[in-house]
Amino acid sequence: MLPIMVNTNHLPVLIVGAGKVAARRARILWENGAQLTIVAPKLGKAMGKLLLEDIEAHPQGAHRIHYLGRAFDSTDVRGFALILAHATASVNEDVALASAKYAKLCLVGGVPEHSGFWMMAHEHLDASDRLNSALDEHLGESVSTEPQNLTIAVSTHGHPKRSRAVLNTISDYIQNY
């Protein structure tokens, strides 16, 4: 896997499933500007809460989350840049097959070996003056007089709890540097 950062602002993303994991990933994408379509027969509590937040955040109707309360259809993947499958194993398999047919990147929840991408554990930090000074010293020049933002991302190849633990360790170190 190649670690990359993706500009998700206005990116059309399909999420199949509406449980806790789907809601957690939907929130990350929504907070980063993605246009989400959720396909699931029922909304889980967390996904329902996110949907209400989107409605409240966009009272004029320019919602960024669209919910289709029905089962997945293989043609649903058309028109989306990223697909996330967080339903039952059989539905996830159908989503993965449809995504492959239409050459779409698909994250299959719980099955990293069948996924075309992973969402890395990440955190956005404001780098401290001490850390910026250390980086400038390492580079041999001052890159900027402005405080630098820093994004730390960690992958442990499909093991999100381990990724989060590593990320927290790194983040704690940086914040206390």
C-alpha positions as a Python dict, from the first residue, in 0.01 Angstrom:
ca = {
    (1, 'M'): (0, 0, 0),
    (2, 'L'): (114, 352, -82),
    (3, 'P'): (48, 608, 191),
    (4, 'I'): (-114, 916, 36),
    (5, 'M'): (-324, 1206, 158),
    (6, 'V'): (-650, 1268, -26),
    (7, 'N'): (-832, 1599, -54),
    (8, 'T'): (-1182, 1488, 43),
    (9, 'N'): (-1341, 1832, 10),
    (10, 'H'): (-1651, 1775, -209),
    (11, 'L'): (-1534, 1418, -285),
    (12, 'P'): (-1830, 1186, -353),
    (13, 'V'): (-1809, 889, -115),
    (14, 'L'): (-2047, 592, -85),
    (15, 'I'): (-2078, 416, 249),
    (16, 'V'): (-2269, 88, 254),
    (17, 'G'): (-2385, 14, 606),
    (18, 'A'): (-2486, 244, 890),
    (19, 'G'): (-2348, 85, 1208),
    (20, 'K'): (-2088, 215, 1454),
    (21, 'V'): (-1779, 167, 1236),
    (22, 'A'): (-1952, 312, 930),
    (23, 'A'): (-2062, 612, 1138),
    (24, 'R'): (-1712, 667, 1277),
    (25, 'R'): (-1561, 669, 929),
    (26, 'A'): (-1848, 878, 791),
    (27, 'R'): (-1782, 1140, 1059),
    (28, 'I'): (-1413, 1163, 965),
    (29, 'L'): (-1499, 1205, 597),
    (30, 'W'): (-1782, 1453, 670),
    (31, 'E'): (-1557, 1664, 895),
    (32, 'N'): (-1310, 1676, 605),
    (33, 'G'): (-1566, 1800, 353),
    (34, 'A'): (-1671, 1483, 169),
    (35, 'Q'): (-2013, 1445, 8),
    (36, 'L'): (-2152, 1124, 158),
    (37, 'T'): (-2421, 886, 42),
    (38, 'I'): (-2519, 620, 295),
    (39, 'V'): (-2693, 305, 168),
    (40, 'A'): (-2842, 85, 440),
    (41, 'P'): (-3187, -51, 522),
    (42, 'K'): (-3164, 97, 874),
    (43, 'L'): (-2967, 376, 1041),
    (44, 'G'): (-2765, 298, 1350),
    (45, 'K'): (-2784, 546, 1637),
    (46, 'A'): (-2445, 711, 1570),
    (47, 'M'): (-2513, 745, 1196),
    (48, 'G'): (-2856, 894, 1270),
    (49, 'K'): (-2693, 1148, 1500),
    (50, 'L'): (-2443, 1243, 1228),
    (51, 'L'): (-2725, 1281, 976),
    (52, 'L'): (-2906, 1520, 1214),
    (53, 'E'): (-2584, 1718, 1267),
    (54, 'D'): (-2551, 1756, 890),
    (55, 'I'): (-2910, 1881, 864),
    (56, 'E'): (-2850, 2131, 1145),
    (57, 'A'): (-2521, 2246, 993),
    (58, 'H'): (-2686, 2308, 655),
    (59, 'P'): (-3035, 2444, 727),
    (60, 'Q'): (-3076, 2578, 372),
    (61, 'G'): (-3078, 2224, 233),
    (62, 'A'): (-2720, 2195, 107),
    (63, 'H'): (-2674, 1873, 303),
    (64, 'R'): (-2354, 1677, 258),
    (65, 'I'): (-2498, 1346, 376),
    (66, 'H'): (-2767, 1169, 178),
    (67, 'Y'): (-2931, 859, 322),
    (68, 'L'): (-3086, 593, 101),
    (69, 'G'): (-3287, 363, 327),
    (70, 'R'): (-3263, 49, 119),
    (71, 'A'): (-3042, -247, 32),
    (72, 'F'): (-2726, -208, -174),
    (73, 'D'): (-2748, -243, -553),
    (74, 'S'): (-2435, -313, -758),
    (75, 'T'): (-2490, 0, -969),
    (76, 'D'): (-2475, 218, -655),
    (77, 'V'): (-2095, 243, -684),
    (78, 'R'): (-2110, 445, -1007),
    (79, 'G'): (-2031, 811, -963),
    (80, 'F'): (-1833, 776, -641),
    (81, 'A'): (-1460, 826, -592),
    (82, 'L'): (-1435, 610, -280),
    (83, 'I'): (-1650, 325, -153),
    (84, 'L'): (-1662, 197, 206),
    (85, 'A'): (-1832, -136, 279),
    (86, 'H'): (-1939, -174, 643),
    (87, 'A'): (-2239, -404, 621),
    (88, 'T'): (-2270, -781, 652),
    (89, 'A'): (-1996, -1004, 509),
    (90, 'S'): (-2210, -1102, 209),
    (91, 'V'): (-2310, -741, 133),
    (92, 'N'): (-1949, -629, 174),
    (93, 'E'): (-1844, -896, -78),
    (94, 'D'): (-2107, -767, -324),
    (95, 'V'): (-1982, -412, -273),
    (96, 'A'): (-1620, -522, -332),
    (97, 'L'): (-1715, -704, -653),
    (98, 'A'): (-1916, -409, -785),
    (99, 'S'): (-1633, -171, -698),
    (100, 'A'): (-1384, -387, -886),
    (101, 'K'): (-1617, -405, -1188),
    (102, 'Y'): (-1633, -25, -1207),
    (103, 'A'): (-1263, 25, -1111),
    (104, 'K'): (-1344, 201, -782),
    (105, 'L'): (-1131, 209, -470),
    (106, 'C'): (-1312, 18, -198),
    (107, 'L'): (-1244, -28, 172),
    (108, 'V'): (-1397, -357, 289),
    (109, 'G'): (-1451, -332, 664),
    (110, 'G'): (-1271, -603, 860),
    (111, 'V'): (-1102, -747, 551),
    (112, 'P'): (-795, -537, 474),
    (113, 'E'): (-659, -792, 226),
    (114, 'H'): (-965, -729, 3),
    (115, 'S'): (-947, -350, 34),
    (116, 'G'): (-807, -111, -225),
    (117, 'F'): (-735, 147, 46),
    (118, 'W'): (-731, 188, 424),
    (119, 'M'): (-810, 485, 640),
    (120, 'M'): (-500, 546, 846),
    (121, 'A'): (-513, 651, 1209),
    (122, 'H'): (-429, 1019, 1198),
    (123, 'E'): (-417, 1335, 1401),
    (124, 'H'): (-373, 1701, 1313),
    (125, 'L'): (-139, 1885, 1551),
    (126, 'D'): (-7, 2235, 1590),
    (127, 'A'): (366, 2191, 1608),
    (128, 'S'): (527, 2359, 1908),
    (129, 'D'): (790, 2631, 1873),
    (130, 'R'): (1046, 2387, 2015),
    (131, 'L'): (959, 2124, 1754),
    (132, 'N'): (968, 2381, 1472),
    (133, 'S'): (1310, 2499, 1593),
    (134, 'A'): (1435, 2140, 1599),
    (135, 'L'): (1304, 2082, 1246),
    (136, 'D'): (1463, 2405, 1121),
    (137, 'E'): (1793, 2300, 1279),
    (138, 'H'): (1771, 1957, 1115),
    (139, 'L'): (1695, 2114, 777),
    (140, 'G'): (1968, 2374, 818),
    (141, 'E'): (1732, 2659, 740),
    (142, 'S'): (1414, 2819, 861),
    (143, 'V'): (1130, 2691, 645),
    (144, 'S'): (871, 2928, 783),
    (145, 'T'): (823, 3190, 1050),
    (146, 'E'): (460, 3075, 1090),
    (147, 'P'): (362, 2798, 1334),
    (148, 'Q'): (347, 2475, 1139),
    (149, 'N'): (56, 2236, 1135),
    (150, 'L'): (145, 1873, 1136),
    (151, 'T'): (-52, 1567, 1031),
    (152, 'I'): (66, 1235, 1170),
    (153, 'A'): (-70, 921, 1004),
    (154, 'V'): (1, 561, 1100),
    (155, 'S'): (-84, 232, 938),
    (156, 'T'): (-28, -112, 1083),
    (157, 'H'): (-163, -275, 769),
    (158, 'G'): (-528, -312, 857),
    (159, 'H'): (-512, -324, 1237),
    (160, 'P'): (-682, 0, 1347),
    (161, 'K'): (-650, -43, 1724),
    (162, 'R'): (-277, -98, 1695),
    (163, 'S'): (-248, 200, 1457),
    (164, 'R'): (-431, 422, 1707),
    (165, 'A'): (-201, 307, 1990),
    (166, 'V'): (111, 386, 1786),
    (167, 'L'): (-35, 721, 1679),
    (168, 'N'): (-119, 816, 2038),
    (169, 'T'): (238, 736, 2145),
    (170, 'I'): (386, 950, 1867),
    (171, 'S'): (139, 1232, 1927),
    (172, 'D'): (210, 1237, 2302),
    (173, 'Y'): (582, 1253, 2230),
    (174, 'I'): (544, 1543, 1986),
    (175, 'Q'): (308, 1739, 2208),
    (176, 'N'): (548, 1704, 2501),
    (177, 'Y'): (862, 1773, 2296),
}
